């Protein structure tokens, strides 16, 4: 059995779950390391393109909005109007809201986010990957367990950059999902699509407030990994 850890809820050995669902950002790679690399890349780029320095503030504001979207929806009325349905609704609502705050066009916000949050980080994602966790994922597959990815952000390109294959990908930006964690909708879709019960699934992530609560809300077990590489290595050596 996995020893007791803060922010974990496992009722059996990891090998006994039929499916293991992984968060992506901050779980399959180290978020802090990636952000340092991206900060250096941004600084270098905008020192040479100083007239576009506002892009940095657009990125920062968009991240804040994405993190706090549930609260913002309530204030703006998105929740009541249903304007947050599916990928187009979720992303467009967030682009529009960011554009209004930054006094920029929605297309400009979309372009900046696409470049600096979805495209440019791909090389850094590979460089900051959690190599031990990726090895563990391979072991999970060899045992015949299924692996799914459940993320608040688009998945496919980052997964390719990491060199990982999965049995299914469930992003909040997908048309069927359209809800951010800690909504359990992604986990419920996995159960619905593949015939699992809540006790068949283990959710592994890096944030109790998102991944752990999403799992708890779906009635699934969860394991929250430390953000520190050293603490993770200890956990892997002892438990996984």
ChimeraX attribute file (.defattr): number of C-alpha atoms within 10 A of each C-alpha:
attribute: neighborCount
match mode: 1-to-1
recipient: residues
	/A:1	11
	/A:2	16
	/A:3	11
	/A:4	9
	/A:5	12
	/A:6	11
	/A:7	16
	/A:8	18
	/A:9	19
	/A:10	18
	/A:11	15
	/A:12	13
	/A:13	12
	/A:14	19
	/A:15	15
	/A:16	13
	/A:17	17
	/A:18	18
	/A:19	25
	/A:20	22
	/A:21	26
	/A:22	24
	/A:23	24
	/A:24	23
	/A:25	20
	/A:26	21
	/A:27	20
	/A:28	27
	/A:29	24
	/A:30	20
	/A:31	19
	/A:32	13
	/A:33	16
	/A:34	22
	/A:35	15
	/A:36	12
	/A:37	16
	/A:38	18
	/A:39	13
	/A:40	11
	/A:41	15
	/A:42	16
	/A:43	14
	/A:44	12
	/A:45	13
	/A:46	15
	/A:47	11
	/A:48	10
	/A:49	10
	/A:50	12
	/A:51	9
	/A:52	11
	/A:53	15
	/A:54	12
	/A:55	20
	/A:56	17
	/A:57	11
	/A:58	23
	/A:59	19
	/A:60	12
	/A:61	17
	/A:62	24
	/A:63	16
	/A:64	12
	/A:65	18
	/A:66	18
	/A:67	15
	/A:68	12
	/A:69	18
	/A:70	17
	/A:71	11
	/A:72	16
	/A:73	19
	/A:74	11
	/A:75	10
	/A:76	11
	/A:77	11
	/A:78	18
	/A:79	15
	/A:80	10
	/A:81	10
	/A:82	12
	/A:83	15
	/A:84	19
	/A:85	20
	/A:86	18
	/A:87	19
	/A:88	15
	/A:89	18
	/A:90	24
	/A:91	20
	/A:92	17
	/A:93	19
	/A:94	23
	/A:95	24
	/A:96	17
	/A:97	19
	/A:98	25
	/A:99	20
	/A:100	13
	/A:101	11
	/A:102	17
	/A:103	11
	/A:104	15
	/A:105	13
	/A:106	18
	/A:107	13
	/A:108	14
	/A:109	24
	/A:110	20
	/A:111	13
	/A:112	16
	/A:113	21
	/A:114	13
	/A:115	12
	/A:116	17
	/A:117	16
	/A:118	15
	/A:119	12
	/A:120	15
	/A:121	19
	/A:122	18
	/A:123	13
	/A:124	19
	/A:125	25
	/A:126	19
	/A:127	17
	/A:128	19
	/A:129	22
	/A:130	19
	/A:131	14
	/A:132	14
	/A:133	17
	/A:134	16
	/A:135	11
	/A:136	13
	/A:137	20
	/A:138	14
	/A:139	14
	/A:140	20
	/A:141	16
	/A:142	10
	/A:143	11
	/A:144	11
	/A:145	17
	/A:146	18
	/A:147	21
	/A:148	20
	/A:149	25
	/A:150	25
	/A:151	23
	/A:152	24
	/A:153	20
	/A:154	18
	/A:155	21
	/A:156	16
	/A:157	12
	/A:158	22
	/A:159	19
	/A:160	12
	/A:161	16
	/A:162	22
	/A:163	11
	/A:164	14
	/A:165	16
	/A:166	15
	/A:167	12
	/A:168	14
	/A:169	20
	/A:170	25
	/A:171	23
	/A:172	24
	/A:173	22
	/A:174	22
	/A:175	15
	/A:176	15
	/A:177	21
	/A:178	21
	/A:179	23
	/A:180	23
	/A:181	22
	/A:182	21
	/A:183	21
	/A:184	22
	/A:185	21
	/A:186	28
	/A:187	27
	/A:188	21
	/A:189	15
	/A:190	22
	/A:191	17
	/A:192	11
	/A:193	10
	/A:194	11
	/A:195	10
	/A:196	16
	/A:197	15
	/A:198	17
	/A:199	16
	/A:200	15
	/A:201	27
	/A:202	26
	/A:203	26
	/A:204	25
	/A:205	26
	/A:206	23
	/A:207	19
	/A:208	20
	/A:209	12
	/A:210	19
	/A:211	27
	/A:212	26
	/A:213	19
	/A:214	23
	/A:215	30
	/A:216	18
	/A:217	16
	/A:218	21
	/A:219	16
	/A:220	23
	/A:221	22
	/A:222	26
	/A:223	24
	/A:224	21
	/A:225	22
	/A:226	19
	/A:227	17
	/A:228	11
	/A:229	13
	/A:230	9
	/A:231	12
	/A:232	16
	/A:233	16
	/A:234	12
	/A:235	16
	/A:236	13
	/A:237	10
	/A:238	10
	/A:239	12
	/A:240	16
